[in-house]
Amino acid sequence: MAQLGRPGLSPQQKKDLWFRWKQGQSLSEIGRALGKAPGSVHGVLTANGGVAPAARTRARWALTLADREEISRGLVTGLSFRAIATRLRRPPSTISREVARNHGRTRYRAASADVRAWTQTKRPKQCVLAANNELRGIVAQKLKDDWSPQQIAGWLRISFGGDRAMWVSHETIYRSLFIQTRGVLQKALITHLRSKRTMRRGKHFTTAGQERGRIRNAVSIRDRPVAIEARATVGHWEGDLIAGARNTHVATLVERRSRFTVLVQVAGKDSASVIQALVRQVSQLPEELMASLTWDRGMELAEHEAFSARTGVPVYFCDPQSPWQRGTNENTNGLLRQYFPYGTDLSVFTQAKLDVIAQKLNDRPRKALGYSTPSMQFVRTVAVTD
């Protein structure tokens, strides 16, 4: 039967995903390495609360696939259970039960028996909070009182002394919050955590040595020529990303004078993906109509020097937490929410669909333009430059 929907991740890809997550890579970086959409990576992480599942292992006394193949060969040659058990140095009862639970002597198959045994070992140990209603109630109340899991764990040890049934580790509390399949603590209690984080980071997670949060050689908007601020000349753009569901994004570019809007499909929020998409789109504009770009302080344009080197377009950055400094783009993003409501998966929009939406916006009259349209203003600009 053909597989429906997106193909999932293989066991090796999931192993690689968790390794990269612990290394501090972003969703976009992991997705690009695995050839998957960032939303797919996010889905795997959130399903496990950001906590890598423990690797499954066989008990040292359990039958292995090699043992089961030996049992199968023994049955084919007519050996008794006791004779097979002697070969494997196992009790005869172990062999008889193994064969009985896997269709008997004539239908026993080593491979299917091993798969069945491996599947049946999925018996998760019940969480201590699920088994103790009193303890669960106390923990939930303390979380509502804005106590941290570590404070709760320490207080329980002091308050209940030697009653270990009323002890719980802070890690167990975190996992009960983030891994909702446990069904122990309500997800709403996460809002009482100081970080408001929805996924757990590893104990040894660090971003030390990474360039996160820093944009090298960023040129401030305060150093932008006065002519750009006054909208006296054409070809000066403002840009940003609008976010959708499943960690999806679309880049928006707005020409300051005409308010002409260009939407750009991006593969991810990481700087390499955004730069590649912007270069592709900017190369389609006449050189004189792309004179500068002003961007928010987002790290998606951390590689702005590469963008400028490939396009010849200087980039200016707003001050931290000052999106109003590129108000034309902010206003346009608000208008675009009519087409991209919050919670929309933006990955379903192809570049062709984005072009259609941009055209709709550009053909709408704007009060700031005397009820002319951005398209009309832009065409006039192109005509003048020609």
Rosetta blueprint (number, residue, H / E / L):
1 M L
2 A L
3 Q L
4 L L
5 G L
6 R L
7 P L
8 G L
9 L L
10 S L
11 P H
12 Q H
13 Q H
14 K H
15 K H
16 D H
17 L H
18 W H
19 F H
20 R H
21 W H
22 K H
23 Q L
24 G L
25 Q L
26 S L
27 L H
28 S H
29 E H
30 I H
31 G H
32 R H
33 A H
34 L H
35 G L
36 K L
37 A L
38 P H
39 G H
40 S H
41 V H
42 H H
43 G H
44 V H
45 L H
46 T H
47 A H
48 N L
49 G L
50 G L
51 V L
52 A L
53 P L
54 A L
55 A L
56 R L
57 T L
58 R L
59 A L
60 R L
61 W L
62 A L
63 L L
64 T L
65 L H
66 A H
67 D H
68 R H
69 E H
70 E H
71 I H
72 S H
73 R H
74 G H
75 L H
76 V H
77 T L
78 G L
79 L L
80 S L
81 F H
82 R H
83 A H
84 I H
85 A H
86 T H
87 R H
88 L H
89 R L
90 R L
91 P L
92 P H
93 S H
94 T H
95 I H
96 S H
97 R H
98 E H
99 V H
100 A H
101 R L
102 N L
103 H L
104 G H
105 R H
106 T H
107 R H
108 Y L
109 R L
110 A H
111 A H
112 S H
113 A H
114 D H
115 V H
116 R H
117 A H
118 W H
119 T H
120 Q H
121 T L
122 K L
123 R L
124 P L
125 K L
126 Q L
127 C L
128 V H
129 L H
130 A H
131 A H
132 N L
133 N H
134 E H
135 L H
136 R H
137 G H
138 I H
139 V H
140 A H
141 Q H
142 K H
143 L H
144 K H
145 D L
146 D L
147 W L
148 S L
149 P H
150 Q H
151 Q H
152 I H
153 A H
154 G H
155 W H
156 L H
157 R H
158 I H
159 S H
160 F L
161 G L
162 G L
163 D L
164 R H
165 A H
166 M H
167 W L
168 V L
169 S L
170 H H
171 E H
172 T H
173 I H
174 Y H
175 R H
176 S H
177 L H
178 F H
179 I L
180 Q H
181 T H
182 R H
183 G L
184 V L
185 L L
186 Q L
187 K H
188 A H
189 L H
190 I H
191 T H
192 H H
193 L L
194 R L
195 S L
196 K L
197 R L
198 T L
199 M L
200 R L
201 R L
202 G L
203 K L
204 H L
205 F L
206 T L
207 T L
208 A L
209 G L
210 Q L
211 E L
212 R L
213 G L
214 R L
215 I L
216 R L
217 N L
218 A L
219 V E
220 S E
221 I H
222 R H
223 D H
224 R L
225 P L
226 V H
227 A H
228 I H
229 E H
230 A L
231 R L
232 A L
233 T L
234 V L
235 G L
236 H E
237 W E
238 E E
239 G E
240 D E
241 L E
242 I E
243 A E
244 G L
245 A H
246 R H
247 N H
248 T L
249 H E
250 V E
251 A E
252 T E
253 L E
254 V E
255 E E
256 R L
257 R L
258 S L
259 R L
260 F L
261 T E
262 V E
263 L E
264 V E
265 Q E
266 V L
267 A L
268 G L
269 K L
270 D L
271 S H
272 A H
273 S H
274 V H
275 I H
276 Q H
277 A H
278 L H
279 V H
280 R H
281 Q H
282 V H
283 S L
284 Q L
285 L L
286 P L
287 E H
288 E H
289 L H
290 M L
291 A L
292 S E
293 L E
294 T E
295 W E
296 D L
297 R L
298 G L
299 M H
300 E H
301 L H
302 A L
303 E L
304 H H
305 E H
306 A H
307 F H
308 S H
309 A H
310 R H
311 T H
312 G L
313 V L
314 P L
315 V E
316 Y E
317 F E
318 C L
319 D L
320 P L
321 Q L
322 S L
323 P H
324 W H
325 Q H
326 R H
327 G H
328 T H
329 N H
330 E H
331 N H
332 T H
333 N H
334 G H
335 L H
336 L H
337 R L
338 Q L
339 Y L
340 F L
341 P L
342 Y L
343 G L
344 T L
345 D L
346 L H
347 S H
348 V H
349 F L
350 T L
351 Q H
352 A H
353 K H
354 L H
355 D H
356 V H
357 I H
358 A H
359 Q H
360 K H
361 L H
362 N H
363 D L
364 R L
365 P L
366 R E
367 K H
368 A H
369 L H
370 G L
371 Y L
372 S E
373 T L
374 P H
375 S H
376 M H
377 Q H
378 F H
379 V H
380 R H
381 T H
382 V H
383 A H
384 V H
385 T H
386 D L
